């Protein structure tokens, strides 16, 4: 039996899981669970994944890494299904896995795919009151431009037509170094080094950290995808302060407005937390209304769950039923805005990156069903005429 890697949580975990598959590809009878601890639900899903993996592979060595392996180390280590834990900071070090070196050709083998996730940064120096990720990932560490360009080269040689930059706090890239560079500097270097790269996309960004060079690139270079996903968290200023976020609602509105002025095709995604401690009905109403104000069509809604050791866990809590119902209302609002947005895409020509399964994503990340026979990795022009079950079709 061969290596098996289960990835939970963020795009950074997805990127690291791909790297683990390459690094550990020669391992026999090894199951890796790359875990998430962002919410108590994420931890529950991690435990469920461990149990399912053990049931499916009873004789394999099962190792857990990722954020939950740091934050919930004692609990996961006590699970009878788990053979061992690998520290998050050590998971890209082969020595931590106790596996034999791969054959000399193994590292040259790459998987063929259409979209490559490239980690440019790890860790976080901020102290949001609800978040355990700094405990799981440690302080911010940035990779060099040369390292990032090297990874992108590998992805492009494997057939990727779109590169997605990922990180725990992506827009803080290089803030931990004395060089004074910002994420816009890195994006400029990527676009200059790979003039034939069709699409460069950003994963979640902190609007408070968007630099002028990055903003100018999104507005001026068509290879920068018109899609931003904001680490917004809430639409009420008092709650944002209690979260210890560094932006206001007005800041987020101003950023999106400026971007849409130059890129009318821009789509907006956002992370939003429902039922944060002390959130009353008025604050929840602000959280609902920011969805329409920003036109959020890619929504990640998180019901608040207290994480041990965080300041928010010591604040006055909302009842679980209240948190659940407010999260449902936020999801319904995002679905409403998204439905109108998809309908507005009909009749408009879209450039779509074809993926497996006969679908793909437009530049603004709208899902599109493609005509038969389109090879994955192709970028084709499609003019959708309708929306069927949330997917655009010709």
N, C-alpha and C positions, 0 to 999 in steps of 0.2 A: 504494500500500500504506500502511496506517495504523500507528499506534503499537502496539507489542506489549511487554508487561512480564512478565518471569518472576521470580517471588518464591521464594526459598529460605529455610529456617530458621524463625525465631521469628514469633510473632504480631505483634510490632512491625514486622518487615519486611513482613508482609502488610498492616498498616495503612498503612505508608509507600508501599507499591506502589499501593494504592488512591488515595492522594493524588497520586502521580506520574501516574497515568492521567488524573486531572482536570487537573492543572497542565500536562501535556504533550500534552493531547488533540488539539491542532491539528497536532502534529508529523507529518511525512510520512516514510515509510521509516525509522523509528527503532525499534530493538529495544533494550530495557533489561534487563539481568540484575542484579537486586537480590540480591547474593550473601551467603553465610554462611561464617564461618570458625571456628565453635565447635569443630569437630573436623577432623582430616585427611580424614575421609570427607565432611564438608560441603564442603571445598575441592575434593575429587575430583568431587562432584556439581555444583559450580559450573562446573568446567572442562568437564564432560560437557554441561551445559546450554548453555554457550557454543558448543560445537562443533555441537550439534544445531540451535541457533538460526541459526547461520551457514549450515548446510547447507540449512535451510528457507528462509532469506531471504538469498541470496548477494549481493544488491545493496543491502541495507539498511545504514544506519549502526548499528553495534553498540557500545553503551556499557555498561561494567560499573561498578556502584556497590555499596554495602553493605560489610560488615565485611571480606570477603576483598579488596576493592579497597584497603583500608588495610594489612591484615596481610600480604597476598601481592601487593603492588603490582608488584614487579619481575617476578614470575613471570607474572601475568596480563597485564601490559603487553607482555610479550614474545610472547604468543600471536598468531599471524598472523590469527586470526579477530577479534581485538579492535581496534576503531578508536580507543578512548579510554577513560579512567577518569574518574569523577567522585567526588571525595572524599566520604566518608560524611557529614561535617559540612556539606557544601555541597549535598547532593542535593535539598533542598527549596527551593533558590534557583534560580529560573528562569534566571538569568544563566549558571549553570554549564553549562547544556545547549545554549546557542547555538541556541535555537529561537525562532520568531516568537511574539509575544503572541497569545493565543487571540482569536477573535471575542468581542465584548462579551457575548454570551449564553453562551459556552462554560462559564464557571465556574458558571453557574446550573444547568447540566445535571448531574443526578446519576443514578447507577445505582440501580435498584430492587433491594432485597435485604431479608433478614429480620434480619440480625445486623450491627451496626456496630462496628468496632474503632477505638477512640479512644486515641491516644497521649497520655499525660499526663506522661511523663518520658523522658529519654534519658541514656545514659552511666552510668558506675558509678565510685564512689570506693573500692571495696573492692579487695583484692589477693589473691584466691584463687589459690593456687599453680599451678592447672591452666589458668587462663583467660586468653585473649587478647582478650576482648571490650572491656576498657578501652582497649586499643590501637586497636581498630576503631571504638569509639564515643566515646572521650574521657571527661572527668569528668561527673558527674551534673549535669543541667540540668532543672529543673522548669518546666512550663507553668503559666500562671496559671489560676485557677478560671474567669475570664471566657473565656479561650481554649478551655478544655475544654468549657464549656457551649455555646459557639458551634459547636464541631464536633458535639456531640451533637444540637443543633437541626437541623443539616444532615442527619444520619443519620435522625432521626425523620421529617423531611419527605420523605425518600426511601423511607419505609416500614418502616424497621427497628423491630422490636419488642423487641430485646434489644441492650444496649450492653455491650461488653467493654472494660474498661480495660487498656491495655497499657503496658509500659515495660521497659527493660533491667533496672532494679532498682525495680520498681513501688512497693514499700512504702517506698522512700526518698523518695517524693514530698515536696517542699518542704524536705528536709533541707539543701539547698544555699542556702536563703534564711534571713533572720533572723526570719521571721514566726512560727516555732514551730508551724505547722500540721502535721498528719500526714495520711495517706491517709484516715483516718476522717472528717476535716474535709471533704475533697473529696467523698467519697461522700454525706455528709449534704447538702452543697450541691446535688449532682445530684438526689437524691431529693426535696429540697424544691422545686427549680426545675421538675422534671418529674413532678408527682404522678401522671400517667397512664402513665408508663413502666412496662411490666409487669415487666421483668427487667433487673437490673444484675449483671454477672458480672465477676470478677477473673481476669486471667491469672496467670502464675506469681508467687508471693509468697515473700518471705523470712520465715520464722517468727520470726526474731530481731527483726524490725522491726514486727511486728503491734502496733498501738497499741490501747489500751483502748476508744477510741471506735469503731474499726473492728470490734473483736471484739463489742462490744455491738450494733452494727448487724446483723452477720451473725446474731446470736442472736435479734434482736427483729423485724427488718423482713423480711417475707416476699418483698419485691421483690429482696432480696439473695439471689442463687442459692446453694443449699446445696451448694457445690462449691468446694473449694480445691485448688490445685495448688502443692505445696511445692517450693521450690528446696532439696531435702534433700541430695542428692549421695551420702550414704553412711549406713550404720547402725552404724558402728563409731567409737567416740569418738577413738581414737588416729588413725585415718585422717582424721577430721574436723579434728583439730588440724593434721595435716600438710597438709591442704587449705587451712588458714587460714580455716575456716568459723567462725561466731560462735555456733553452737548445739551442743548435745549431743544424743545420741539421746533422753535423758530429756526434754529440752526439747520435742522434736517430739512425743513420746508425750503429754506433758502438754497441749500445745496442741490436738491432735486430740481428746483425751478431753474437754477443756473445751467444744470446739465441738460434739461429738456429744451431750453432756449436754443442750444446749439445742436442737440441730437433729439429731434422730435420723436424719433422711433425708440427712444430709451424706455426700457422696462425696469421696474423697481421691485426688488424683493426686500424682505426685512425679517429679522427675528423679533418677536414680541412675547413678553411674559404676561400671563394672565394671573390675576389674584395675588400680586405682590403684597407683602405685609403692609398694613395701613391703607391699602387701596380701597377707597370708598366708591359709591356709585358714580359720583362726579368724575373721579379719576378714571374709572373704567370707561365712562362715556368718552373721555378724551382719548383713551386708548383705541376705542372703536372708530372715532372720527378721524384719527390720523391715517387710517387705512385709505379712506377716500381722498383725504387731502394730499397724500403722497402718491396715490394711485398704486397701491401695493398689490401686485398680482402674483408674486411668488412669496407666500407667507409661511414662515416657520413659527408655529404657535406652541409655546411651552407653558403648560400649567405650572404655576410656582410650586416647588417642593423644597422644603428647608434642607439644606445640606449641612451636616455637622461641622462645626468649627467656623462657620461663616457668620458675620454680623447679622445678616438677614434672618438667620435661624433664631435669633434672640429677640426679634421684633414681634409686635402683636400680629398674630396670624389670622388670615381669613379662614372660614370653615371650608373643609375640603369640597363640600357640595357647591359652595359659592365659586370656588376656584374652577371647578369642572364646568359649571354652567357658563362662566365668563369666557373660558377658553373656547367653548362651543360657539358662543356669539361671535368671537373674533374670527374663528374659522368660517362661519357663515358669511361674515362681511367680506373676507378675502375672496371667498368663492363668488360672491355677487360682483365684486369689482373685476375679478378675473374673467367671469363670463362675458361682461360687457367689453373687456379688452380683446378677448379672442374674437368676438363678433366683429369688432372694428378692424381686425386683420384681414377679413375676407375682402377679396377684390384687390388686394395689394400684393405686388410681386415680392417674394421673400427669397433670400438665399439660404438654403437649408443644407446642413451637414448630415448626410445619410449615415444612419447607424444600423445595427443589426435589427432584424425583426420588422423591416419595412417602414420604419419611422425615422425621424430625425428632428433636429432642433434648428429653428431659425436663429439669426444673429441675436435677436432679443430674447432668446430661449423659449419661444413659443413652440409647443410640440406640433409636429406636422406628419401626417401619414403620406407616404410617398407612392408613386406609381410602381407597378411591378418591374423587376429587373434592374433597379438602381443599386449599384454596388456600394457597400459600406465604405465610407471614406470619400465618396464623391460629394462635391458641393454643387448643387443644382438650383436652378431658379424655379420656384413654384408659386402659382397664383391661386390661393385657396378660395373656394366658393361657399364653403359651409363649415360648421363646427359639429362634429359627431362625437358625443361622449367625451367632450373636453379636448378633442384633437382636431386640428385644422385639416381639411381635405380639399382636393381639387374638385 
